[in-house]
Amino acid sequence: MEIRDLYRLGELLFKKIGGYRLIPNMQQSIGKGASGDKTFEIDRIAEDTIIQYLESLNIPLSIISEEIGLKDIHGGSNIHVLIDPIDGSKNAINGIPFYCSSVAFVDGNHIGDVFMSLVINLLTGDCFVAKKDEGAFFNNRRICTQKDTNTNLLAFEAQTPFRDVGKILKSMSIFNRVRCLGATALDMAYLAYGAVSVFITPSPSRTFDFAGGWLLIKEAGGIVTDTDGNVLDRVEIGIKKSVPIVASANIDIHNKMLKILKEG
């Protein structure tokens, strides 16, 4: 696998889904995925597109995906592919233009083993890719996180608003702007890009939600931990929800965020 393969996959996904627009309250679920969430047609199209592309590479891989769960192709291997076909599904099915596909390649069984990732903005076609020890890129241009210590913009995900918002309410006050955009991988990609200072999801998140963004941020110079400040390298990959995460552009901002979270 090379970075060029990720760009080709991104182009294919944008071609298949970029023009796919949904009308609010008119989309029917077609079942439930392996993660337990409802599956919609757009999820199926994205997942099929990704898996068919991976099969065309003729490389043994073991897939972990939100919809189908576990699937070996060409006999399977220790190389796992974490797939979130549509990250921001609630946005997609309600016609809100902020969602993506996220794909992360893992040489092992832990987040620290992620070595390559793709996050594709399905509305614009913009590709965020990262390769371990080689950097993070936006449409072939190398990117880096915010370097100063200004708390410009906080992005967050609230899976259970009545609990999550209370946990981060105090920290919101130190930021110039706050956004809840609704797509974890894309939020993290924009942090790697330098547009977001901190991203947090206070409720446990699944590894296919954040693995691609984890590598993007790491390679762009940022930091990602759980909300207690523990690194994520030994978090096991899989379908189940595992850890709440907080990602920051740099260590100074991260420490400031963790301090406020600890204070409650």
N, C-alpha and C positions, 0 to 999 in steps of 0.2 A: 504494500500500500504506500502510495506517495500522496503529497499534497494535491497534485494535479487530479488524482482520482476523486478527492473530496470536492474539488471545484466542478468536476463533471457531474457528480451526483447532485450538487446544488443546482446546477443549470437544469438538470432533468426534472428535479422537484418543482422548480419555478415554472418550467414549461407546462408541467402537468397540473399544477395547482394555482399558479399565479393569477389566473383569470377566474378562479372559482370563488364566487361571491354568494354568501348565504343571506337569506331573509329571516329576520328575527321571528322566533316562535313558529316557524314553518318547517323546522327540521325534526324528523323523527329518528329516535335512536334505533339502531339495527341490532342491538344486543349489548353485552357487557364484555369488556376486555379482561385480560388476565389480572390486571391491577384492581379490578372491581368497579372501575369507572364506566360510564356509558360510552358506547362506541357509536360514532356517526360515520356517514359515508365518506366524509373528508378524511377521517382517521384511516379508514380502510384503503383509500386511494394512496395516501402518503406511505403507509406501511408497505403495501404491495410494491410501490415504486422503489422504495429503498431495498427491500429484500431481493427483488428481481435484479437490481443493479449489482448487489453484492454477489448474487449467484453467477452473474456474467463474468465476474473477475476470476472464477475458477480457483478460489482460495478456500481451504477449509476454515470455517468460522463457526462459532457458537453464538447465536443471537439471543439477547434478552430484550424483549420489546413490551411496551405497555399493553398492546392489544393481544398478540398471540402468545405472549409469555416466552417459553424457551423453544428454540428451534436450531438444530444443527444443519449446516449446509456443507456439502462435499465431505461428510464424515465428521465434521466438527473439529475443534482444536482448543488449545489453551488461550487462543485469541478470542476474546468475547467482544461483541458489538452491542453496546447499550443504545437502544433506539426509543426516542419519544417522537412518534410520527407527527403529531400535532401538539406542540406545547403552547398552551393558551387556547385550549379547546372551547372554553366558555366564550372567549372573544370570538372565535371563528363561527360558532353556531349562532351567535347573536349579531353577526355582521359587523363586529368591531375590528378594524384593520390593524391588529397587533398580535401576530402569532407566527410560529416558526416550526421547523423540524430540527431536531437535535440528534446527532449521531456521535458516539464516542467509542474508540477502539481501545481495548484493555488487554494487556499482555499479563494476565493473571486474574486474581479474584478480588482485588481491592482498588479503591479510588486512586491510590498512589501508583497503580500500574497503568493508568490511562496514558497513552502515548500519542494519540492523534484525535482530533475532534473537528466537527463541523456544526455550525449553527447557521441556518439559512432563513433569512427574513422572507417569508413566502408572499409578502405584499410588494416588496421592492426588488427582490432578487439579490439583495446584498448578501455576500458570503463572508462569514467569519470562520477562519480555520486556524488551528494551532497544531504544532508538532513539537513533541518533547525536546527540549534543549535547542530548538531552532527558532522559536518565537511564535507570536500570534499575528494574524494578518486579516485585513479587511479589504476584500477585492484586490488581492495581491500586494497591498501596501502594508508594511509593518506598522503595528499599532502599539501604544503603551498606555498605561493607566495614568490618571491625574497625578502629577508629581508634587504639587503644593499641599498644604494641610487645610485648605479652606473646605468647610463642610457645605458644598454647593447644593448637591441634590441627593436626597435619600429616596431609593425605590424599595418597595416592599411588596410581599405577597401575603394575603390574609386568607388562608384556607378556612379558618374558623374565626370570623371577624370579632365575635363577642369576647373571644379570649386573646387573639393575636394583637389587635389594635391596642388593648390595654397594656400589653407587655412592652410595646415600643413607643407609647405615647410620649413619655418623657424625652426620649432621644429625638423625636421629631422636632422639638423646639430649637435645636441647635443648627438646623439646616435652613438654607435659604428657600428651598423648594422641596416638596414631598410629592411622590407619585406612586400610585398603585396601578401598574400597567397590565398585569395579568398573564405574563409569560416568563417563567423563571429563567429559562435558558437565554432568552432574548435580553432580559434585564441584565444578566451577567455578561452577555456579549457587549452591551453598551457600556458597562463598567470597564471592561477591557479596552474598549475604544476610547475611553477618557471622558465620556459624557455623564457618567454617574459616579458619585463619590462613595456611596455605600449601598449595598443591597442586602436585605434581610428577609428571611422567612422564618418566623418564630415557631411554627408547627413543624414536626418531622417531615422531611422531604425524601422522595425516592431517588435512588442513585441515577436512574436514567433521566431525571429532571435536571440534575445539576452537574453531572460528570463532564459534559462537553463544555459548559461554562467554567467549571473548575480549572480545566487545563488552559482555556483562553486567558483567564485572569492570572493564573500562575505565570504563564509565558509572557504576559504583558507587564508584569512587575507588581501585581497586586497580591492580596492575601485572602484566603478563604479558610474559615474554621467553623466549629459549631458555636453556639451562642455562649458557651462557657470558655471559649478560647482554645479548645483542643483542635489540633490539626486533623485532617480528614483522611490522611494517607492509609490508615488501617481499617477504614470503613469498608465492610464487605459489599460488593455489588449484588444487585438482585431486584426483585419485584416489590418487596415490602418497604414501607416507609422506615427511614432509619434515623436521620438526624435533622435538627433545625440548623440553619446555616446563616452566617453573616460574612459578607465579602466586602472588602474595602480596597480603595485605590493604593494605599500604602500603609505601612506599619503604624505611623503616627495617628492617622485617622482611625485605624482599627483599634488601637489601644484606647482612644478616646471613646469610641462606640462601646467597647466592652465594659469600660468603667461605668458608663451611664446605665447599661443593661444590668450590671451587677447591683447598682444602687436602687434599681427598680423605679 
